[in-house]
Amino acid sequence: MFYKVPVQVLGCLRPGIITVIGFPGVGMVDGGNFMHIPTELIPVDLRMPNSEFIVVCDQRRDFIQVLSKDSDTI
């Protein structure tokens, strides 16, 4: 089973890692949880701060794929 998590890029705070906010706009302080995704999984055009996309995770919460915000796959 796969889960689709909408995210918004916060920035590149560590080399090789992009920090994103999972479920932006949900919760008391505009966002759910912070997630750290390896840079090579994210297309270059989605790495800028405030970019929004969908991360596909498996049951163990391992990152499987990055999809554009309006994608219908998986």
CHARMM internal coordinates of N, CA and C (Angstrom, degrees):
IC EDIT
DIST 1 N 1 CA 1.4416
DIST 1 CA 1 C 1.5249
ANGL 1 N 1 CA 1 C 108.86
DIST 1 C 2 N 1.3221
ANGL 1 CA 1 C 2 N 115.86
DIHE 1 N 1 CA 1 C 2 N 138.09
DIST 2 N 2 CA 1.4494
ANGL 1 C 2 N 2 CA 121.47
DIHE 1 CA 1 C 2 N 2 CA -179.62
DIST 2 CA 2 C 1.5241
ANGL 2 N 2 CA 2 C 110.20
DIHE 1 C 2 N 2 CA 2 C -115.77
DIST 2 C 3 N 1.3187
ANGL 2 CA 2 C 3 N 115.52
DIHE 2 N 2 CA 2 C 3 N 149.91
DIST 3 N 3 CA 1.4556
ANGL 2 C 3 N 3 CA 121.94
DIHE 2 CA 2 C 3 N 3 CA 178.66
DIST 3 CA 3 C 1.5201
ANGL 3 N 3 CA 3 C 109.18
DIHE 2 C 3 N 3 CA 3 C -118.69
DIST 3 C 4 N 1.3255
ANGL 3 CA 3 C 4 N 116.43
DIHE 3 N 3 CA 3 C 4 N 137.47
DIST 4 N 4 CA 1.4593
ANGL 3 C 4 N 4 CA 121.87
DIHE 3 CA 3 C 4 N 4 CA 175.27
DIST 4 CA 4 C 1.5249
ANGL 4 N 4 CA 4 C 108.34
DIHE 3 C 4 N 4 CA 4 C -100.61
DIST 4 C 5 N 1.3195
ANGL 4 CA 4 C 5 N 115.86
DIHE 4 N 4 CA 4 C 5 N 123.39
DIST 5 N 5 CA 1.4584
ANGL 4 C 5 N 5 CA 121.21
DIHE 4 CA 4 C 5 N 5 CA -178.84
DIST 5 CA 5 C 1.5299
ANGL 5 N 5 CA 5 C 108.85
DIHE 4 C 5 N 5 CA 5 C -118.61
DIST 5 C 6 N 1.3403
ANGL 5 CA 5 C 6 N 118.55
DIHE 5 N 5 CA 5 C 6 N 115.27
DIST 6 N 6 CA 1.4628
ANGL 5 C 6 N 6 CA 119.50
DIHE 5 CA 5 C 6 N 6 CA 175.20
DIST 6 CA 6 C 1.5310
ANGL 6 N 6 CA 6 C 109.29
DIHE 5 C 6 N 6 CA 6 C -71.54
DIST 6 C 7 N 1.3308
ANGL 6 CA 6 C 7 N 116.06
DIHE 6 N 6 CA 6 C 7 N 136.03
DIST 7 N 7 CA 1.4633
ANGL 6 C 7 N 7 CA 120.44
DIHE 6 CA 6 C 7 N 7 CA -178.08
DIST 7 CA 7 C 1.5242
ANGL 7 N 7 CA 7 C 110.78
DIHE 6 C 7 N 7 CA 7 C -135.09
DIST 7 C 8 N 1.3301
ANGL 7 CA 7 C 8 N 114.91
DIHE 7 N 7 CA 7 C 8 N 162.63
DIST 8 N 8 CA 1.4588
ANGL 7 C 8 N 8 CA 122.59
DIHE 7 CA 7 C 8 N 8 CA 174.65
DIST 8 CA 8 C 1.5243
ANGL 8 N 8 CA 8 C 107.27
DIHE 7 C 8 N 8 CA 8 C -132.88
DIST 8 C 9 N 1.3340
ANGL 8 CA 8 C 9 N 116.61
DIHE 8 N 8 CA 8 C 9 N 133.40
DIST 9 N 9 CA 1.4625
ANGL 8 C 9 N 9 CA 121.32
DIHE 8 CA 8 C 9 N 9 CA -176.82
DIST 9 CA 9 C 1.5243
ANGL 9 N 9 CA 9 C 110.43
DIHE 8 C 9 N 9 CA 9 C -71.09
DIST 9 C 10 N 1.3195
ANGL 9 CA 9 C 10 N 115.16
DIHE 9 N 9 CA 9 C 10 N 128.90
DIST 10 N 10 CA 1.4594
ANGL 9 C 10 N 10 CA 121.63
DIHE 9 CA 9 C 10 N 10 CA 173.54
DIST 10 CA 10 C 1.5270
ANGL 10 N 10 CA 10 C 109.11
DIHE 9 C 10 N 10 CA 10 C -89.64
DIST 10 C 11 N 1.3269
ANGL 10 CA 10 C 11 N 117.35
DIHE 10 N 10 CA 10 C 11 N -46.91
DIST 11 N 11 CA 1.4603
ANGL 10 C 11 N 11 CA 121.48
DIHE 10 CA 10 C 11 N 11 CA 178.14
DIST 11 CA 11 C 1.5108
ANGL 11 N 11 CA 11 C 111.16
DIHE 10 C 11 N 11 CA 11 C 159.97
DIST 11 C 12 N 1.3190
ANGL 11 CA 11 C 12 N 114.97
DIHE 11 N 11 CA 11 C 12 N -179.96
DIST 12 N 12 CA 1.4632
ANGL 11 C 12 N 12 CA 121.78
DIHE 11 CA 11 C 12 N 12 CA 177.30
DIST 12 CA 12 C 1.5259
ANGL 12 N 12 CA 12 C 106.95
DIHE 11 C 12 N 12 CA 12 C -100.04
DIST 12 C 13 N 1.3192
ANGL 12 CA 12 C 13 N 116.06
DIHE 12 N 12 CA 12 C 13 N 96.03
DIST 13 N 13 CA 1.4590
ANGL 12 C 13 N 13 CA 121.07
DIHE 12 CA 12 C 13 N 13 CA -175.31
DIST 13 CA 13 C 1.5194
ANGL 13 N 13 CA 13 C 112.66
DIHE 12 C 13 N 13 CA 13 C -92.37
DIST 13 C 14 N 1.3404
ANGL 13 CA 13 C 14 N 116.92
DIHE 13 N 13 CA 13 C 14 N -18.07
DIST 14 N 14 CA 1.4601
ANGL 13 C 14 N 14 CA 122.62
DIHE 13 CA 13 C 14 N 14 CA 176.98
DIST 14 CA 14 C 1.5222
ANGL 14 N 14 CA 14 C 108.12
DIHE 13 C 14 N 14 CA 14 C -136.44
DIST 14 C 15 N 1.3140
ANGL 14 CA 14 C 15 N 118.54
DIHE 14 N 14 CA 14 C 15 N 146.14
DIST 15 N 15 CA 1.4630
ANGL 14 C 15 N 15 CA 120.03
DIHE 14 CA 14 C 15 N 15 CA 179.56
DIST 15 CA 15 C 1.5308
ANGL 15 N 15 CA 15 C 111.48
DIHE 14 C 15 N 15 CA 15 C -58.51
DIST 15 C 16 N 1.3307
ANGL 15 CA 15 C 16 N 116.03
DIHE 15 N 15 CA 15 C 16 N 130.16
DIST 16 N 16 CA 1.4591
ANGL 15 C 16 N 16 CA 121.09
DIHE 15 CA 15 C 16 N 16 CA 177.33
DIST 16 CA 16 C 1.5127
ANGL 16 N 16 CA 16 C 115.21
DIHE 15 C 16 N 16 CA 16 C 82.40
DIST 16 C 17 N 1.3248
ANGL 16 CA 16 C 17 N 117.56
DIHE 16 N 16 CA 16 C 17 N 0.31
DIST 17 N 17 CA 1.4628
ANGL 16 C 17 N 17 CA 121.95
DIHE 16 CA 16 C 17 N 17 CA -177.14
DIST 17 CA 17 C 1.5293
ANGL 17 N 17 CA 17 C 109.25
DIHE 16 C 17 N 17 CA 17 C -130.10
DIST 17 C 18 N 1.3330
ANGL 17 CA 17 C 18 N 116.55
DIHE 17 N 17 CA 17 C 18 N 131.51
DIST 18 N 18 CA 1.4621
ANGL 17 C 18 N 18 CA 121.77
DIHE 17 CA 17 C 18 N 18 CA 173.72
DIST 18 CA 18 C 1.5302
ANGL 18 N 18 CA 18 C 107.57
DIHE 17 C 18 N 18 CA 18 C -104.28
DIST 18 C 19 N 1.3141
ANGL 18 CA 18 C 19 N 117.55
DIHE 18 N 18 CA 18 C 19 N 127.22
DIST 19 N 19 CA 1.4592
ANGL 18 C 19 N 19 CA 122.14
DIHE 18 CA 18 C 19 N 19 CA 178.29
DIST 19 CA 19 C 1.5217
ANGL 19 N 19 CA 19 C 108.57
DIHE 18 C 19 N 19 CA 19 C -93.29
DIST 19 C 20 N 1.3321
ANGL 19 CA 19 C 20 N 115.60
DIHE 19 N 19 CA 19 C 20 N 127.46
DIST 20 N 20 CA 1.4606
ANGL 19 C 20 N 20 CA 121.41
DIHE 19 CA 19 C 20 N 20 CA -179.91
DIST 20 CA 20 C 1.5254
ANGL 20 N 20 CA 20 C 109.29
DIHE 19 C 20 N 20 CA 20 C -126.50
DIST 20 C 21 N 1.3262
ANGL 20 CA 20 C 21 N 115.40
DIHE 20 N 20 CA 20 C 21 N 160.84
DIST 21 N 21 CA 1.4613
ANGL 20 C 21 N 21 CA 121.71
DIHE 20 CA 20 C 21 N 21 CA 175.16
DIST 21 CA 21 C 1.5179
ANGL 21 N 21 CA 21 C 107.10
DIHE 20 C 21 N 21 CA 21 C -105.27
DIST 21 C 22 N 1.3371
ANGL 21 CA 21 C 22 N 116.18
DIHE 21 N 21 CA 21 C 22 N 119.32
DIST 22 N 22 CA 1.4551
ANGL 21 C 22 N 22 CA 120.90
DIHE 21 CA 21 C 22 N 22 CA 177.38
DIST 22 CA 22 C 1.5149
ANGL 22 N 22 CA 22 C 110.74
DIHE 21 C 22 N 22 CA 22 C -79.24
DIST 22 C 23 N 1.3168
ANGL 22 CA 22 C 23 N 116.99
DIHE 22 N 22 CA 22 C 23 N 139.05
DIST 23 N 23 CA 1.4618
ANGL 22 C 23 N 23 CA 123.55
DIHE 22 CA 22 C 23 N 23 CA -179.09
DIST 23 CA 23 C 1.5249
ANGL 23 N 23 CA 23 C 111.56
DIHE 22 C 23 N 23 CA 23 C 56.72
DIST 23 C 24 N 1.3660
ANGL 23 CA 23 C 24 N 118.49
DIHE 23 N 23 CA 23 C 24 N 56.86
DIST 24 N 24 CA 1.4677
ANGL 23 C 24 N 24 CA 119.58
DIHE 23 CA 23 C 24 N 24 CA -179.66
DIST 24 CA 24 C 1.5245
ANGL 24 N 24 CA 24 C 111.26
DIHE 23 C 24 N 24 CA 24 C -62.15
DIST 24 C 25 N 1.3171
ANGL 24 CA 24 C 25 N 115.82
DIHE 24 N 24 CA 24 C 25 N 141.63
DIST 25 N 25 CA 1.4588
ANGL 24 C 25 N 25 CA 120.97
DIHE 24 CA 24 C 25 N 25 CA 179.44
DIST 25 CA 25 C 1.5123
ANGL 25 N 25 CA 25 C 114.19
DIHE 24 C 25 N 25 CA 25 C 86.27
DIST 25 C 26 N 1.3256
ANGL 25 CA 25 C 26 N 117.81
DIHE 25 N 25 CA 25 C 26 N -2.21
DIST 26 N 26 CA 1.4574
ANGL 25 C 26 N 26 CA 121.97
DIHE 25 CA 25 C 26 N 26 CA 179.29
DIST 26 CA 26 C 1.5223
ANGL 26 N 26 CA 26 C 107.67
DIHE 25 C 26 N 26 CA 26 C -107.49
DIST 26 C 27 N 1.2893
ANGL 26 CA 26 C 27 N 117.07
DIHE 26 N 26 CA 26 C 27 N 133.52
DIST 27 N 27 CA 1.4522
ANGL 26 C 27 N 27 CA 119.99
DIHE 26 CA 26 C 27 N 27 CA 178.79
DIST 27 CA 27 C 1.5127
ANGL 27 N 27 CA 27 C 111.64
DIHE 26 C 27 N 27 CA 27 C 110.09
DIST 27 C 28 N 1.3101
ANGL 27 CA 27 C 28 N 115.01
DIHE 27 N 27 CA 27 C 28 N -177.83
DIST 28 N 28 CA 1.4546
ANGL 27 C 28 N 28 CA 120.43
DIHE 27 CA 27 C 28 N 28 CA -173.83
DIST 28 CA 28 C 1.5235
ANGL 28 N 28 CA 28 C 113.26
DIHE 27 C 28 N 28 CA 28 C -77.05
DIST 28 C 29 N 1.3170
ANGL 28 CA 28 C 29 N 117.62
DIHE 28 N 28 CA 28 C 29 N -30.00
DIST 29 N 29 CA 1.4568
ANGL 28 C 29 N 29 CA 120.02
DIHE 28 CA 28 C 29 N 29 CA -175.75
DIST 29 CA 29 C 1.5284
ANGL 29 N 29 CA 29 C 109.72
DIHE 28 C 29 N 29 CA 29 C -124.04
DIST 29 C 30 N 1.3339
ANGL 29 CA 29 C 30 N 116.63
DIHE 29 N 29 CA 29 C 30 N 54.07
DIST 30 N 30 CA 1.4601
ANGL 29 C 30 N 30 CA 123.42
DIHE 29 CA 29 C 30 N 30 CA 174.11
DIST 30 CA 30 C 1.5198
ANGL 30 N 30 CA 30 C 113.65
DIHE 29 C 30 N 30 CA 30 C 51.82
DIST 30 C 31 N 1.2949
ANGL 30 CA 30 C 31 N 116.66
DIHE 30 N 30 CA 30 C 31 N 56.78
DIST 31 N 31 CA 1.4556
ANGL 30 C 31 N 31 CA 117.19
DIHE 30 CA 30 C 31 N 31 CA 173.30
DIST 31 CA 31 C 1.4998
ANGL 31 N 31 CA 31 C 113.57
DIHE 30 C 31 N 31 CA 31 C 154.13
DIST 31 C 32 N 1.2811
ANGL 31 CA 31 C 32 N 113.72
DIHE 31 N 31 CA 31 C 32 N 159.69
DIST 32 N 32 CA 1.4490
ANGL 31 C 32 N 32 CA 121.18
DIHE 31 CA 31 C 32 N 32 CA 179.28
DIST 32 CA 32 C 1.5111
ANGL 32 N 32 CA 32 C 110.66
DIHE 31 C 32 N 32 CA 32 C -91.85
DIST 32 C 33 N 1.3300
ANGL 32 CA 32 C 33 N 116.10
DIHE 32 N 32 CA 32 C 33 N -99.71
DIST 33 N 33 CA 1.4518
ANGL 32 C 33 N 33 CA 119.82
DIHE 32 CA 32 C 33 N 33 CA -174.78
DIST 33 CA 33 C 1.5200
ANGL 33 N 33 CA 33 C 111.15
DIHE 32 C 33 N 33 CA 33 C -124.52
DIST 33 C 34 N 1.3257
ANGL 33 CA 33 C 34 N 115.30
DIHE 33 N 33 CA 33 C 34 N 157.54
DIST 34 N 34 CA 1.4550
ANGL 33 C 34 N 34 CA 120.85
DIHE 33 CA 33 C 34 N 34 CA 176.05
DIST 34 CA 34 C 1.5186
ANGL 34 N 34 CA 34 C 109.21
DIHE 33 C 34 N 34 CA 34 C -82.92
DIST 34 C 35 N 1.3191
ANGL 34 CA 34 C 35 N 115.99
DIHE 34 N 34 CA 34 C 35 N 140.11
DIST 35 N 35 CA 1.4574
ANGL 34 C 35 N 35 CA 122.21
DIHE 34 CA 34 C 35 N 35 CA 177.23
DIST 35 CA 35 C 1.5221
ANGL 35 N 35 CA 35 C 107.14
DIHE 34 C 35 N 35 CA 35 C -129.91
DIST 35 C 36 N 1.3159
ANGL 35 CA 35 C 36 N 116.92
DIHE 35 N 35 CA 35 C 36 N 146.23
DIST 36 N 36 CA 1.4594
ANGL 35 C 36 N 36 CA 122.08
DIHE 35 CA 35 C 36 N 36 CA 179.70
DIST 36 CA 36 C 1.5221
ANGL 36 N 36 CA 36 C 107.69
DIHE 35 C 36 N 36 CA 36 C -117.43
DIST 36 C 37 N 1.3378
ANGL 36 CA 36 C 37 N 116.17
DIHE 36 N 36 CA 36 C 37 N 115.97
DIST 37 N 37 CA 1.4582
ANGL 36 C 37 N 37 CA 122.00
DIHE 36 CA 36 C 37 N 37 CA -174.06
DIST 37 CA 37 C 1.5220
ANGL 37 N 37 CA 37 C 108.96
DIHE 36 C 37 N 37 CA 37 C -114.98
DIST 37 C 38 N 1.3420
ANGL 37 CA 37 C 38 N 117.64
DIHE 37 N 37 CA 37 C 38 N 133.27
DIST 38 N 38 CA 1.4688
ANGL 37 C 38 N 38 CA 119.54
DIHE 37 CA 37 C 38 N 38 CA 176.00
DIST 38 CA 38 C 1.5308
ANGL 38 N 38 CA 38 C 110.86
DIHE 37 C 38 N 38 CA 38 C -57.63
DIST 38 C 39 N 1.3135
ANGL 38 CA 38 C 39 N 116.04
DIHE 38 N 38 CA 38 C 39 N 136.08
DIST 39 N 39 CA 1.4623
ANGL 38 C 39 N 39 CA 122.10
DIHE 38 CA 38 C 39 N 39 CA -176.19
DIST 39 CA 39 C 1.5161
ANGL 39 N 39 CA 39 C 112.54
DIHE 38 C 39 N 39 CA 39 C -55.93
DIST 39 C 40 N 1.3285
ANGL 39 CA 39 C 40 N 118.00
DIHE 39 N 39 CA 39 C 40 N -37.43
DIST 40 N 40 CA 1.4678
ANGL 39 C 40 N 40 CA 120.33
DIHE 39 CA 39 C 40 N 40 CA -176.04
DIST 40 CA 40 C 1.5243
ANGL 40 N 40 CA 40 C 113.44
DIHE 39 C 40 N 40 CA 40 C -66.19
DIST 40 C 41 N 1.3311
ANGL 40 CA 40 C 41 N 118.83
DIHE 40 N 40 CA 40 C 41 N -16.06
DIST 41 N 41 CA 1.4664
ANGL 40 C 41 N 41 CA 121.19
DIHE 40 CA 40 C 41 N 41 CA 177.54
DIST 41 CA 41 C 1.5269
ANGL 41 N 41 CA 41 C 112.68
DIHE 40 C 41 N 41 CA 41 C -81.95
DIST 41 C 42 N 1.3267
ANGL 41 CA 41 C 42 N 117.19
DIHE 41 N 41 CA 41 C 42 N -17.22
DIST 42 N 42 CA 1.4650
ANGL 41 C 42 N 42 CA 121.11
DIHE 41 CA 41 C 42 N 42 CA -174.50
DIST 42 CA 42 C 1.5240
ANGL 42 N 42 CA 42 C 109.66
DIHE 41 C 42 N 42 CA 42 C -104.30
DIST 42 C 43 N 1.3342
ANGL 42 CA 42 C 43 N 117.78
DIHE 42 N 42 CA 42 C 43 N 126.49
DIST 43 N 43 CA 1.4677
ANGL 42 C 43 N 43 CA 120.00
DIHE 42 CA 42 C 43 N 43 CA 176.58
DIST 43 CA 43 C 1.5381
ANGL 43 N 43 CA 43 C 110.96
DIHE 42 C 43 N 43 CA 43 C -58.87
DIST 43 C 44 N 1.3178
ANGL 43 CA 43 C 44 N 115.69
DIHE 43 N 43 CA 43 C 44 N 149.04
DIST 44 N 44 CA 1.4669
ANGL 43 C 44 N 44 CA 121.40
DIHE 43 CA 43 C 44 N 44 CA -175.27
DIST 44 CA 44 C 1.5273
ANGL 44 N 44 CA 44 C 112.29
DIHE 43 C 44 N 44 CA 44 C -55.52
DIST 44 C 45 N 1.3208
ANGL 44 CA 44 C 45 N 117.91
DIHE 44 N 44 CA 44 C 45 N -39.33
DIST 45 N 45 CA 1.4669
ANGL 44 C 45 N 45 CA 120.39
DIHE 44 CA 44 C 45 N 45 CA -176.90
DIST 45 CA 45 C 1.5253
ANGL 45 N 45 CA 45 C 113.46
DIHE 44 C 45 N 45 CA 45 C -72.23
DIST 45 C 46 N 1.3332
ANGL 45 CA 45 C 46 N 118.48
DIHE 45 N 45 CA 45 C 46 N -8.38
DIST 46 N 46 CA 1.4691
ANGL 45 C 46 N 46 CA 121.32
DIHE 45 CA 45 C 46 N 46 CA 179.39
DIST 46 CA 46 C 1.5296
ANGL 46 N 46 CA 46 C 112.98
DIHE 45 C 46 N 46 CA 46 C -108.40
DIST 46 C 47 N 1.3177
ANGL 46 CA 46 C 47 N 118.27
DIHE 46 N 46 CA 46 C 47 N 8.63
DIST 47 N 47 CA 1.4658
ANGL 46 C 47 N 47 CA 121.56
DIHE 46 CA 46 C 47 N 47 CA -175.90
DIST 47 CA 47 C 1.5234
ANGL 47 N 47 CA 47 C 114.52
DIHE 46 C 47 N 47 CA 47 C -88.78
DIST 47 C 48 N 1.3047
ANGL 47 CA 47 C 48 N 118.24
DIHE 47 N 47 CA 47 C 48 N -7.94
DIST 48 N 48 CA 1.4678
ANGL 47 C 48 N 48 CA 121.27
DIHE 47 CA 47 C 48 N 48 CA -177.87
DIST 48 CA 48 C 1.5370
ANGL 48 N 48 CA 48 C 110.44
DIHE 47 C 48 N 48 CA 48 C -74.78
DIST 48 C 49 N 1.3526
ANGL 48 CA 48 C 49 N 117.79
DIHE 48 N 48 CA 48 C 49 N 147.66
DIST 49 N 49 CA 1.4642
ANGL 48 C 49 N 49 CA 120.04
DIHE 48 CA 48 C 49 N 49 CA 176.93
DIST 49 CA 49 C 1.5279
ANGL 49 N 49 CA 49 C 111.57
DIHE 48 C 49 N 49 CA 49 C -54.22
DIST 49 C 50 N 1.3137
ANGL 49 CA 49 C 50 N 115.40
DIHE 49 N 49 CA 49 C 50 N 142.97
DIST 50 N 50 CA 1.4680
ANGL 49 C 50 N 50 CA 125.91
DIHE 49 CA 49 C 50 N 50 CA -179.64
DIST 50 CA 50 C 1.5233
ANGL 50 N 50 CA 50 C 114.04
DIHE 49 C 50 N 50 CA 50 C 75.51
DIST 50 C 51 N 1.3353
ANGL 50 CA 50 C 51 N 118.62
DIHE 50 N 50 CA 50 C 51 N 0.11
DIST 51 N 51 CA 1.4647
ANGL 50 C 51 N 51 CA 119.67
DIHE 50 CA 50 C 51 N 51 CA 173.83
DIST 51 CA 51 C 1.5192
ANGL 51 N 51 CA 51 C 108.54
DIHE 50 C 51 N 51 CA 51 C -65.70
DIST 51 C 52 N 1.3211
ANGL 51 CA 51 C 52 N 116.50
DIHE 51 N 51 CA 51 C 52 N 144.02
DIST 52 N 52 CA 1.4595
ANGL 51 C 52 N 52 CA 120.90
DIHE 51 CA 51 C 52 N 52 CA -179.95
DIST 52 CA 52 C 1.5172
ANGL 52 N 52 CA 52 C 109.73
DIHE 51 C 52 N 52 CA 52 C -119.79
DIST 52 C 53 N 1.3338
ANGL 52 CA 52 C 53 N 116.06
DIHE 52 N 52 CA 52 C 53 N 138.72
DIST 53 N 53 CA 1.4544
ANGL 52 C 53 N 53 CA 121.91
DIHE 52 CA 52 C 53 N 53 CA 177.59
DIST 53 CA 53 C 1.5180
ANGL 53 N 53 CA 53 C 108.79
DIHE 52 C 53 N 53 CA 53 C -158.59
DIST 53 C 54 N 1.3131
ANGL 53 CA 53 C 54 N 116.46
DIHE 53 N 53 CA 53 C 54 N -176.65
DIST 54 N 54 CA 1.4636
ANGL 53 C 54 N 54 CA 121.96
DIHE 53 CA 53 C 54 N 54 CA -178.13
DIST 54 CA 54 C 1.5199
ANGL 54 N 54 CA 54 C 108.95
DIHE 53 C 54 N 54 CA 54 C -117.03
DIST 54 C 55 N 1.3145
ANGL 54 CA 54 C 55 N 116.32
DIHE 54 N 54 CA 54 C 55 N 132.85
DIST 55 N 55 CA 1.4579
ANGL 54 C 55 N 55 CA 122.27
DIHE 54 CA 54 C 55 N 55 CA 175.59
DIST 55 CA 55 C 1.5217
ANGL 55 N 55 CA 55 C 107.83
DIHE 54 C 55 N 55 CA 55 C -104.64
DIST 55 C 56 N 1.3191
ANGL 55 CA 55 C 56 N 116.35
DIHE 55 N 55 CA 55 C 56 N 131.00
DIST 56 N 56 CA 1.4613
ANGL 55 C 56 N 56 CA 121.52
DIHE 55 CA 55 C 56 N 56 CA 176.99
DIST 56 CA 56 C 1.5248
ANGL 56 N 56 CA 56 C 107.59
DIHE 55 C 56 N 56 CA 56 C -98.76
DIST 56 C 57 N 1.3403
ANGL 56 CA 56 C 57 N 116.15
DIHE 56 N 56 CA 56 C 57 N 124.62
DIST 57 N 57 CA 1.4656
ANGL 56 C 57 N 57 CA 123.00
DIHE 56 CA 56 C 57 N 57 CA -179.40
DIST 57 CA 57 C 1.5225
ANGL 57 N 57 CA 57 C 109.36
DIHE 56 C 57 N 57 CA 57 C -120.67
DIST 57 C 58 N 1.3346
ANGL 57 CA 57 C 58 N 115.73
DIHE 57 N 57 CA 57 C 58 N 154.14
DIST 58 N 58 CA 1.4605
ANGL 57 C 58 N 58 CA 119.21
DIHE 57 CA 57 C 58 N 58 CA 174.16
DIST 58 CA 58 C 1.5302
ANGL 58 N 58 CA 58 C 109.15
DIHE 57 C 58 N 58 CA 58 C -93.65
DIST 58 C 59 N 1.3250
ANGL 58 CA 58 C 59 N 116.89
DIHE 58 N 58 CA 58 C 59 N -172.70
DIST 59 N 59 CA 1.4676
ANGL 58 C 59 N 59 CA 120.71
DIHE 58 CA 58 C 59 N 59 CA -176.57
DIST 59 CA 59 C 1.5223
ANGL 59 N 59 CA 59 C 112.69
DIHE 58 C 59 N 59 CA 59 C -64.91
DIST 59 C 60 N 1.3382
ANGL 59 CA 59 C 60 N 116.86
DIHE 59 N 59 CA 59 C 60 N -25.39
DIST 60 N 60 CA 1.4635
ANGL 59 C 60 N 60 CA 120.46
DIHE 59 CA 59 C 60 N 60 CA 178.49
DIST 60 CA 60 C 1.5287
ANGL 60 N 60 CA 60 C 111.81
DIHE 59 C 60 N 60 CA 60 C -87.23
DIST 60 C 61 N 1.3298
ANGL 60 CA 60 C 61 N 116.12
DIHE 60 N 60 CA 60 C 61 N 4.72
DIST 61 N 61 CA 1.4647
ANGL 60 C 61 N 61 CA 124.21
DIHE 60 CA 60 C 61 N 61 CA -178.78
DIST 61 CA 61 C 1.5200
ANGL 61 N 61 CA 61 C 112.98
DIHE 60 C 61 N 61 CA 61 C 66.85
DIST 61 C 62 N 1.3231
ANGL 61 CA 61 C 62 N 116.40
DIHE 61 N 61 CA 61 C 62 N 26.38
DIST 62 N 62 CA 1.4580
ANGL 61 C 62 N 62 CA 121.04
DIHE 61 CA 61 C 62 N 62 CA 172.13
DIST 62 CA 62 C 1.5185
ANGL 62 N 62 CA 62 C 108.18
DIHE 61 C 62 N 62 CA 62 C -82.01
DIST 62 C 63 N 1.3202
ANGL 62 CA 62 C 63 N 116.61
DIHE 62 N 62 CA 62 C 63 N 141.72
DIST 63 N 63 CA 1.4604
ANGL 62 C 63 N 63 CA 120.90
DIHE 62 CA 62 C 63 N 63 CA -179.85
DIST 63 CA 63 C 1.5194
ANGL 63 N 63 CA 63 C 109.60
DIHE 62 C 63 N 63 CA 63 C -75.23
DIST 63 C 64 N 1.3188
ANGL 63 CA 63 C 64 N 116.47
DIHE 63 N 63 CA 63 C 64 N 127.51
DIST 64 N 64 CA 1.4531
ANGL 63 C 64 N 64 CA 122.31
DIHE 63 CA 63 C 64 N 64 CA -178.80
DIST 64 CA 64 C 1.5200
ANGL 64 N 64 CA 64 C 111.01
DIHE 63 C 64 N 64 CA 64 C -103.51
DIST 64 C 65 N 1.3249
ANGL 64 CA 64 C 65 N 116.91
DIHE 64 N 64 CA 64 C 65 N -45.87
DIST 65 N 65 CA 1.4517
ANGL 64 C 65 N 65 CA 121.27
DIHE 64 CA 64 C 65 N 65 CA -170.83
DIST 65 CA 65 C 1.5249
ANGL 65 N 65 CA 65 C 110.08
DIHE 64 C 65 N 65 CA 65 C -159.43
DIST 65 C 66 N 1.3298
ANGL 65 CA 65 C 66 N 115.36
DIHE 65 N 65 CA 65 C 66 N 154.99
DIST 66 N 66 CA 1.4605
ANGL 65 C 66 N 66 CA 121.86
DIHE 65 CA 65 C 66 N 66 CA 173.43
DIST 66 CA 66 C 1.5193
ANGL 66 N 66 CA 66 C 107.52
DIHE 65 C 66 N 66 CA 66 C -115.52
DIST 66 C 67 N 1.3319
ANGL 66 CA 66 C 67 N 116.59
DIHE 66 N 66 CA 66 C 67 N 129.37
DIST 67 N 67 CA 1.4639
ANGL 66 C 67 N 67 CA 122.44
DIHE 66 CA 66 C 67 N 67 CA -179.11
DIST 67 CA 67 C 1.5225
ANGL 67 N 67 CA 67 C 109.72
DIHE 66 C 67 N 67 CA 67 C -118.90
DIST 67 C 68 N 1.3222
ANGL 67 CA 67 C 68 N 115.93
DIHE 67 N 67 CA 67 C 68 N 154.00
DIST 68 N 68 CA 1.4610
ANGL 67 C 68 N 68 CA 118.79
DIHE 67 CA 67 C 68 N 68 CA 174.23
DIST 68 CA 68 C 1.5271
ANGL 68 N 68 CA 68 C 108.79
DIHE 67 C 68 N 68 CA 68 C -67.10
DIST 68 C 69 N 1.3032
ANGL 68 CA 68 C 69 N 116.68
DIHE 68 N 68 CA 68 C 69 N 160.91
DIST 69 N 69 CA 1.4668
ANGL 68 C 69 N 69 CA 121.90
DIHE 68 CA 68 C 69 N 69 CA -174.25
DIST 69 CA 69 C 1.5250
ANGL 69 N 69 CA 69 C 113.18
DIHE 68 C 69 N 69 CA 69 C -59.47
DIST 69 C 70 N 1.3274
ANGL 69 CA 69 C 70 N 117.42
DIHE 69 N 69 CA 69 C 70 N -33.01
DIST 70 N 70 CA 1.4644
ANGL 69 C 70 N 70 CA 121.34
DIHE 69 CA 69 C 70 N 70 CA -177.00
DIST 70 CA 70 C 1.5244
ANGL 70 N 70 CA 70 C 113.34
DIHE 69 C 70 N 70 CA 70 C -102.97
DIST 70 C 71 N 1.3199
ANGL 70 CA 70 C 71 N 118.00
DIHE 70 N 70 CA 70 C 71 N 21.21
DIST 71 N 71 CA 1.4611
ANGL 70 C 71 N 71 CA 121.88
DIHE 70 CA 70 C 71 N 71 CA -178.68
DIST 71 CA 71 C 1.5279
ANGL 71 N 71 CA 71 C 111.35
DIHE 70 C 71 N 71 CA 71 C -80.03
DIST 71 C 72 N 1.3345
ANGL 71 CA 71 C 72 N 116.16
DIHE 71 N 71 CA 71 C 72 N 144.17
DIST 72 N 72 CA 1.4652
ANGL 71 C 72 N 72 CA 121.38
DIHE 71 CA 71 C 72 N 72 CA 179.30
DIST 72 CA 72 C 1.5250
ANGL 72 N 72 CA 72 C 112.84
DIHE 71 C 72 N 72 CA 72 C -109.80
DIST 72 C 73 N 1.3194
ANGL 72 CA 72 C 73 N 119.05
DIHE 72 N 72 CA 72 C 73 N 5.44
DIST 73 N 73 CA 1.4572
ANGL 72 C 73 N 73 CA 121.10
DIHE 72 CA 72 C 73 N 73 CA -178.66
DIST 73 CA 73 C 1.5152
ANGL 73 N 73 CA 73 C 110.88
DIHE 72 C 73 N 73 CA 73 C -76.43
DIST 73 C 74 N 1.3266
ANGL 73 CA 73 C 74 N 115.62
DIHE 73 N 73 CA 73 C 74 N 162.21
DIST 74 N 74 CA 1.4678
ANGL 73 C 74 N 74 CA 125.76
DIHE 73 CA 73 C 74 N 74 CA -176.52
DIST 74 CA 74 C 1.4555
ANGL 74 N 74 CA 74 C 110.45
DIHE 73 C 74 N 74 CA 74 C 51.30
END
COOR INIT
IC SEED 1 N 1 CA 1 C
IC BUILD
